[in-house]
Amino acid sequence: MDATAATRRLMRLACCISGVLVLSFLLPSALAEERFYEFVVQETVVKRLCETSKIITVNGQFPGPTIEVHDGDTLAIKAVNRAQYNVTLHWHGLRQLRNGWADGPEFVTQCPIRPGSSYTYRFTVQEQEGTLWWHAHSSWLRATVHGALVILPKRGRPYPFPKPAKEFPVVLAEWWRRDPIAVLRQSMVTGAGPNVSDAILINGQPGDFLQCSSQVKLIIGDHHAETSIIPVVAGETNLLRIINAAMNSELFVSLAGHKMTVVAADAMYTKPFETTVVLLGPGQTTDVLVTAHAAPGRYYLGARVYASARGVPVDNTTATAIFQYKKAAAGAGAGAPMFPAMLPANNDTKTATAFSNSIRSPRPVKVPGPVTQEELEKILGLLNQTLSKIRLEIPKQQQGSAKDTSDRLNPFASVDDLASAAMADGPGSPSSPVADGPGAPAAIDPPQPPPALLPTGPVASVPVAGPVAAAPTTTVLPSVLQTIDIRCHVPITLDLLASNYAQWRRHFDTVIGMFGLRDHVDAAVVPRFDDPDYSSIRNPKPWSQQLAAHSS
């Protein structure tokens, strides 16, 4: 009898434990919600820089609607195309785990939504918090079809920093007087890069220093305002979710009279640090806390292009919004807002580097390994020489000058080679173009850098890897990109079509002489040549690596 009673008690205890475990799994699902949005892609008339233009927008808003969800929520977004162009929508930086068909790149994950048609995107936000953004992924519609994607912590979970009083999306963009589609078409005809933009925008407006843009009418959130206003209360701390939705430009951002505390980048929390300047590459986001501790008044938030290359055209305008304290005087009788004295010049590489070096993970991160120093040095040397040969070809008769016609990562450009690699089962397969890795590579002579900018001296020719390299499953391979091409001014992105990036952001330790893997932060985009990254290849099939000036 005692044994039977004990058995029953154990069974009841087991049932209770099972119930608790089931509830622990079901509770997050019960707290999660499904959010529905309808995005109508349509032509909208706007006025910027004294001119009336027809642009493509979502729901008539520029920038488009802000999507706000909690981690774990499911999104259903119905895209209705009432514009004249094909369109798709991309959720930039969102982890589409086992759901790649909802990612949005045109002709890559889906066919475009044709005029008069609609398509519903469905996906679940999984283990991400912070600021991302959405945009069109067809031609250059992204120039005006974009908006913020705000991912809040799971319900009941706090921020890892004091809760801000208010949160404001700050969307940076570029503006052309011409139709952006026409700008792209001209570039494709001439073979040259696209014309630089005519203005930088903050929340759809160029601000007080450009023509027909200085009349402050309405507060932030209304796309009819001439200069965006960020209303604050003295003593409160607010969160600015800064998004660089520009097509081609890296942008500095600075706020007059205030310091900013960086707390997140690309929907990843960072080790907090104070700064007077934020730098964002195209597609990047940065979350900053700002405490309204200054004398009540009006302060400019300024944005300006960063471009270190010499002799290339850049948009040299400065966009402004106004950080305005409650009850601060405004209008014709008020004094001009304070301008950010720390907003860097267009070519301030020192400030750009200092900011990039400050981005760190809030806690130690285990990275793949081990990788020997010899392998790292070898790959660094190969890619340093290979990438230095990449140029954009500009026909002499169209541009008046000729450049290196190489546009490659290696001397092989055959689509058949790539196709056979994709069909190969692995090293030794009859269909594989290689058996044990690259064959005898060709040699190239790297261009000599200008003496005034880089150290002089002989630069040895090095071999360039072939099109395919075989490696056993679970091999950890570093991919370090560095170039001596100082003339490139268009941000170049590296897409390794395997997994997310972990961006080292130039963390090279000069003491131990190697790239530091300490406290790195994951990133969705590697926007510059000299930003290294690593990825772990988990599928015993060929992975493609894409290097592109990403403007779609």
C-alpha positions in Angstrom: 0.0 0.0 0.0 2.8 2.4 0.9 4.6 1.6 -2.3 1.4 2.2 -4.3 0.9 5.5 -2.6 4.5 6.6 -3.2 4.1 5.6 -6.8 0.9 7.7 -7.1 2.7 10.7 -5.5 5.6 10.4 -7.9 3.1 10.2 -10.9 1.3 13.3 -9.6 4.6 15.1 -9.2 5.7 14.1 -12.7 2.3 15.4 -14.1 2.8 18.7 -12.3 6.3 19.1 -13.7 5.1 18.2 -17.2 2.4 20.8 -16.9 4.8 23.5 -15.8 7.1 22.6 -18.7 4.2 22.8 -21.2 3.0 26.1 -19.8 6.6 27.5 -20.0 6.6 26.7 -23.7 3.0 27.9 -24.3 3.3 31.2 -22.3 5.5 33.0 -24.8 3.2 32.0 -27.6 0.2 33.2 -25.6 1.8 36.6 -25.1 2.8 36.9 -28.8 0.4 38.6 -31.2 -0.2 38.7 -34.9 0.0 42.2 -36.3 -1.6 43.1 -39.7 -0.6 46.0 -41.9 -1.8 47.1 -45.3 0.8 48.8 -47.5 -0.6 50.5 -50.6 2.3 51.3 -53.0 1.2 54.4 -54.9 2.2 57.6 -56.6 2.2 60.7 -54.3 2.8 64.3 -55.1 5.3 66.1 -52.8 7.2 69.4 -52.8 10.9 69.5 -52.0 13.5 72.1 -52.8 10.9 74.4 -54.3 9.8 71.8 -56.8 6.7 69.6 -57.0 7.5 65.9 -57.7 5.7 62.7 -58.1 7.3 59.9 -56.1 6.3 56.4 -55.1 5.3 55.9 -51.5 3.5 53.6 -49.2 0.1 54.8 -48.0 1.0 58.3 -49.2 3.6 58.7 -46.5 7.3 59.7 -46.9 9.0 58.1 -45.1 6.6 55.2 -45.0 4.7 53.9 -42.0 6.5 52.6 -38.9 6.0 49.0 -38.2 6.1 48.3 -34.4 6.2 44.7 -33.1 7.4 42.8 -30.1 10.0 40.0 -30.3 8.0 36.8 -31.0 5.1 38.5 -32.8 3.9 37.4 -36.2 3.5 40.0 -39.0 1.1 39.8 -41.9 1.7 42.7 -44.3 -0.5 43.0 -47.4 1.3 44.9 -50.2 -1.1 46.3 -52.8 0.7 47.7 -55.9 -1.1 50.7 -57.4 2.1 52.1 -58.8 3.4 51.8 -62.4 6.4 49.7 -61.5 6.9 46.2 -60.3 7.7 46.1 -56.6 8.8 43.9 -53.7 9.3 44.7 -50.1 12.4 43.7 -48.0 12.7 43.6 -44.2 16.3 44.8 -43.8 18.3 42.9 -41.2 15.4 40.6 -40.1 16.3 37.0 -39.6 14.1 35.1 -41.9 14.8 31.7 -40.3 13.3 28.9 -42.5 11.2 31.6 -44.1 13.4 33.0 -46.9 10.5 33.4 -49.4 9.2 36.3 -47.3 12.5 38.2 -47.5 11.6 40.2 -50.6 14.6 40.7 -53.0 13.1 40.8 -56.5 13.8 37.7 -58.7 15.8 36.2 -55.8 13.2 35.1 -53.2 10.1 36.1 -55.1 8.7 37.3 -58.4 7.8 41.0 -58.2 4.3 42.3 -57.4 3.0 43.6 -60.7 0.9 46.8 -61.0 -2.6 46.1 -59.9 -1.7 43.0 -57.9 -1.1 42.3 -54.3 0.9 39.9 -52.1 0.8 39.2 -48.4 4.1 38.8 -46.5 4.0 36.6 -43.4 6.8 36.0 -41.0 7.6 35.8 -37.3 10.2 38.0 -35.5 12.5 35.6 -33.7 15.1 36.6 -31.0 15.6 40.1 -32.2 15.2 43.5 -30.5 16.0 47.0 -31.7 15.7 49.0 -34.8 15.6 47.7 -38.4 13.8 49.0 -41.4 11.9 48.0 -44.5 12.2 49.1 -48.1 11.4 48.3 -51.7 13.8 45.9 -53.3 13.0 46.7 -56.9 15.2 49.0 -59.0 15.6 52.3 -57.1 12.2 52.5 -55.6 13.9 52.1 -52.2 14.8 55.9 -52.5 11.3 56.8 -51.4 9.7 53.5 -50.4 11.1 52.8 -47.0 10.2 53.1 -43.3 11.2 52.0 -39.8 10.8 48.5 -38.3 10.8 48.8 -34.5 11.2 45.5 -32.6 10.4 45.9 -28.9 11.4 43.4 -26.3 9.1 40.5 -25.5 6.1 41.5 -23.5 7.1 41.7 -19.8 10.8 42.0 -20.6 12.5 45.4 -20.0 15.2 47.1 -22.0 18.7 46.5 -20.8 18.9 50.2 -20.1 16.5 52.6 -18.3 13.2 52.9 -20.1 13.1 56.1 -22.2 10.3 58.6 -21.8 9.7 58.7 -25.6 11.0 57.0 -28.7 11.5 58.7 -32.1 12.5 57.2 -35.4 15.0 59.3 -37.3 15.1 58.2 -40.9 17.9 59.6 -43.1 17.6 59.5 -46.8 18.8 61.0 -50.1 16.7 63.2 -52.4 17.1 63.8 -56.1 15.3 66.5 -58.1 14.9 63.9 -60.8 13.0 60.7 -60.7 15.4 58.2 -58.9 14.5 55.6 -61.6 15.7 58.0 -64.3 18.9 58.5 -62.3 19.5 54.8 -62.3 18.7 54.4 -66.0 21.2 57.2 -66.9 23.9 55.4 -64.9 23.2 52.2 -66.7 23.4 53.9 -70.1 26.7 55.8 -69.4 28.4 53.1 -67.4 29.2 55.7 -64.7 28.1 55.8 -61.1 24.7 57.4 -60.4 24.6 61.2 -60.0 25.0 62.3 -56.4 21.8 63.3 -54.6 20.7 66.9 -54.4 19.9 66.8 -50.6 20.0 64.7 -47.5 16.7 64.3 -45.7 15.8 63.7 -42.0 12.3 62.2 -41.7 11.6 63.2 -45.3 12.7 66.8 -45.0 16.0 68.6 -45.9 15.7 71.1 -43.1 16.5 74.8 -42.6 19.5 75.2 -44.8 18.0 74.4 -48.2 15.7 76.3 -50.5 12.0 76.3 -49.6 12.6 74.1 -46.5 12.9 76.4 -43.5 9.2 77.1 -42.6 8.5 75.0 -39.5 4.8 74.0 -39.6 4.1 70.8 -37.7 5.7 68.4 -35.3 7.5 65.2 -36.1 5.3 62.5 -37.6 3.5 64.6 -40.1 5.1 64.3 -43.6 3.8 67.8 -44.6 6.2 69.5 -42.1 9.0 71.6 -43.7 11.5 70.8 -41.0 11.2 67.9 -38.7 10.7 68.7 -35.0 11.6 66.3 -32.2 9.7 67.6 -29.1 11.3 66.9 -25.7 10.8 67.7 -22.1 13.6 69.0 -19.9 15.1 66.3 -17.8 13.7 63.4 -19.7 15.7 60.8 -21.6 14.5 59.8 -25.1 15.5 57.1 -27.5 16.4 58.1 -31.1 16.2 55.2 -33.5 18.5 56.4 -36.3 18.2 54.7 -39.7 20.3 55.3 -42.8 18.0 54.7 -45.7 20.3 56.5 -48.1 21.0 54.8 -51.4 24.8 55.3 -51.5 26.0 57.5 -48.7 27.5 57.0 -45.3 26.2 59.7 -43.0 27.5 61.5 -39.9 24.8 62.6 -37.4 25.4 65.0 -34.5 23.1 66.8 -32.0 24.0 70.3 -30.8 24.5 70.8 -27.1 24.0 67.2 -26.2 25.8 63.9 -26.0 24.4 60.7 -27.3 24.7 57.3 -25.6 24.9 54.4 -28.2 23.0 51.4 -26.9 22.3 49.3 -30.0 23.2 48.9 -33.6 21.5 46.9 -36.3 19.0 45.4 -33.8 21.9 44.2 -31.5 22.5 45.7 -28.1 26.0 47.2 -27.7 28.2 48.1 -24.8 26.9 51.7 -24.0 29.3 54.6 -24.8 28.9 58.3 -25.1 29.6 60.1 -28.3 28.9 63.4 -30.0 28.9 61.9 -33.5 27.2 58.8 -35.0 28.3 57.2 -38.3 26.0 55.0 -40.3 26.6 53.2 -43.6 23.7 52.7 -46.0 21.2 50.2 -44.4 22.6 50.5 -40.9 20.7 51.6 -37.8 21.9 53.0 -34.4 19.9 53.5 -31.3 21.0 56.4 -29.0 19.7 57.7 -25.7 19.7 61.5 -25.3 18.9 63.2 -22.0 17.4 66.7 -22.3 19.8 68.3 -19.8 20.6 71.5 -21.7 19.1 74.9 -21.3 15.5 74.8 -22.7 15.7 75.9 -26.3 16.0 74.6 -29.8 19.0 72.5 -31.0 19.8 71.2 -34.5 20.2 67.6 -35.2 22.4 67.6 -38.3 23.3 64.9 -40.9 26.1 65.1 -43.5 27.7 62.7 -46.0 31.0 61.0 -45.1 33.2 60.2 -48.2 36.9 59.8 -47.7 37.9 59.4 -51.4 39.5 62.4 -53.1 38.3 63.9 -56.4 34.9 62.3 -56.4 31.6 64.2 -56.3 29.6 64.0 -53.1 26.4 65.6 -51.8 27.8 68.4 -49.6 24.4 69.5 -48.2 23.6 69.4 -44.5 20.2 68.1 -43.4 18.7 69.3 -40.1 15.9 68.5 -37.8 15.2 70.5 -34.6 15.4 69.0 -31.1 13.0 71.4 -29.4 12.3 71.6 -25.7 8.7 72.0 -24.5 7.7 75.7 -24.2 10.8 76.8 -26.0 10.2 79.9 -28.1 9.7 79.2 -31.8 8.6 81.1 -34.8 9.8 84.4 -36.3 10.6 86.0 -32.9 12.7 83.1 -31.7 16.5 82.9 -32.2 18.1 80.4 -34.5 18.6 76.9 -33.1 22.1 76.0 -32.0 24.1 74.2 -34.7 26.1 71.0 -33.8 29.7 72.2 -33.6 30.9 68.5 -33.6 29.3 67.6 -37.0 32.4 66.4 -38.9 33.5 67.4 -42.3 32.8 65.2 -45.3 36.3 63.6 -45.3 36.8 63.2 -41.5 38.1 59.7 -41.5 39.6 60.0 -38.1 36.2 60.5 -36.5 34.7 57.8 -38.7 37.3 55.3 -37.5 37.0 56.3 -33.9 33.3 55.7 -33.9 33.5 52.4 -35.7 36.1 51.2 -33.2 33.8 52.0 -30.3 31.0 49.6 -31.3 31.3 46.6 -28.9 29.2 43.8 -27.7 27.9 44.2 -24.1 29.3 40.8 -23.2 32.0 38.5 -24.3 31.1 36.5 -27.4 32.5 33.1 -28.3 33.7 33.1 -31.9 34.4 30.1 -34.2 37.8 28.7 -34.0 40.6 27.8 -33.9 42.0 29.5 -37.0 45.8 29.7 -37.2 47.5 33.0 -37.7 49.2 31.7 -40.8 45.9 31.0 -42.5 44.7 34.5 -41.5 47.8 36.2 -42.9 47.5 34.2 -46.2 43.9 35.0 -46.8 44.4 38.6 -45.8 47.2 38.9 -48.4 45.2 37.2 -51.1 42.2 39.3 -50.7 44.1 42.5 -50.2 45.7 42.1 -53.6 42.6 40.7 -55.3 40.2 43.3 -54.2 42.6 46.0 -55.1 41.9 45.1 -58.7 38.2 45.8 -58.5 37.1 48.8 -60.5 34.0 50.0 -62.1 34.5 50.2 -65.9 33.7 53.6 -67.4 34.0 53.8 -71.2 36.5 56.4 -72.4 34.2 57.9 -75.0 31.5 58.4 -72.3 33.5 59.6 -69.4 36.7 60.9 -70.8 38.8 58.5 -68.9 39.4 54.8 -68.7 39.8 52.7 -65.6 40.9 49.2 -64.9 38.3 46.9 -66.6 38.6 44.2 -63.9 35.5 43.7 -61.9 36.1 40.4 -60.1 37.3 38.6 -57.0 39.4 36.2 -59.1 40.5 35.8 -62.7 37.5 33.5 -63.5 34.3 34.9 -64.7 32.6 31.9 -66.3 29.0 31.3 -65.3 29.5 27.7 -66.3 32.2 27.4 -63.6 29.9 28.7 -61.0 27.1 26.5 -62.2 29.2 23.4 -62.1 30.4 24.3 -58.6 26.8 24.6 -57.5 25.9 21.2 -58.9 29.0 19.5 -57.5 28.6 17.1 -54.6 31.9 18.0 -53.1 35.7 17.5 -53.6 36.4 14.7 -55.9 33.0 14.6 -57.6 33.1 14.2 -61.4 31.0 17.4 -61.7 33.3 19.4 -59.5 35.7 21.9 -61.2 38.3 21.1 -58.5 39.4 18.0 -56.6 41.4 19.3 -53.7 41.1 23.1 -54.0 42.2 25.7 -56.5 44.8 24.9 -59.1 47.7 26.9 -60.1 46.6 30.5 -59.7 47.4 33.5 -61.9 49.4 36.4 -60.6 48.5 40.1 -60.7 50.4 43.2 -60.1 48.6 45.5 -57.6 48.3 49.2 -58.4 50.6 51.5 -56.5 48.9 53.7 -54.0 49.5 57.4 -54.0 52.6 58.2 -51.8 50.8 60.9 -49.8 48.2 58.6 -48.5 49.8 55.2 -48.0 53.4 54.1 -47.2 55.6 53.8 -50.3 57.8 50.9 -51.1 57.7 47.7 -53.3 54.5 45.7 -53.3 55.1 42.1 -54.2 52.8 40.3 -56.6 50.8 37.5 -55.0 48.8 34.6 -56.4 45.1 34.9 -56.7 42.9 32.0 -55.6 40.9 30.1 -58.2 37.1 30.0 -58.4 36.4 27.2 -56.0 38.2 26.0 -52.8 37.2 22.8 -51.1 37.1 22.5 -47.3 35.8 19.7 -45.0 32.5 20.1 -43.3 32.7 22.1 -40.0 35.9 23.9 -41.2 36.2 27.4 -39.7 37.2 29.8 -42.5 38.1 33.5 -41.9 37.1 35.9 -44.6 39.1 39.1 -44.2 38.5 41.9 -46.7 40.9 44.7 -47.1 41.9 46.9 -50.0 44.4 49.5 -51.0 41.9 51.0 -53.4 41.5 54.4 -51.7 39.6 55.9 -54.7 36.4 53.9 -54.1 33.7 56.1 -52.7 30.6 53.9 -53.1 30.0 51.7 -50.1 30.6 48.1 -51.1 28.7 45.3 -49.3 29.8 41.7 -48.9 27.0 39.1 -48.8 28.0 35.6 -47.8 24.9 33.7 -48.6 25.2 31.3 -45.6 24.5 33.0 -42.3 24.5 36.3 -40.4 27.6 38.4 -40.2 29.7 39.3 -37.2 31.4 42.5 -37.9 34.7 43.2 -36.3 34.6 46.9 -37.2 38.3 47.3 -37.7 39.3 45.8 -34.3 42.9 45.2 -35.1 45.1 44.8 -32.0 48.4 46.4 -32.8 50.0 44.9 -29.6 49.5 41.3 -30.4 49.4 41.9 -34.1 46.1 40.2 -35.0 42.4 41.0 -35.5 40.7 41.1 -32.1 37.7 38.9 -31.8 36.7 40.4 -28.5 33.2 41.8 -28.0 32.2 41.9 -31.6 28.7 42.9 -32.6 26.6 41.0 -35.2 25.7 43.1 -38.2 23.4 42.6 -41.2 25.7 44.5 -43.6 29.5 44.9 -44.0 29.5 48.3 -45.7 33.2 49.0 -46.2 36.1 47.1 -47.7 38.2 47.3 -44.5 35.5 45.8 -42.2 36.4 42.1 -41.7 33.8 39.5 -40.8 33.6 35.7 -40.3 31.0 33.1 -41.0 30.6 29.5 -40.2 29.7 27.3 -43.1 27.3 24.6 -42.0 26.2 23.1 -45.3 28.5 20.7 -47.2 27.6 22.4 -50.5 29.1 25.4 -52.3 28.3 28.8 -50.8 28.4 31.8 -53.0 29.9 35.1 -51.8 28.6 38.3 -53.3 30.4 41.6 -53.6 28.3 44.4 -54.8 27.6 48.1 -54.8 24.2 47.4 -53.3 21.6 50.0 -54.4 18.4 48.1 -54.9 
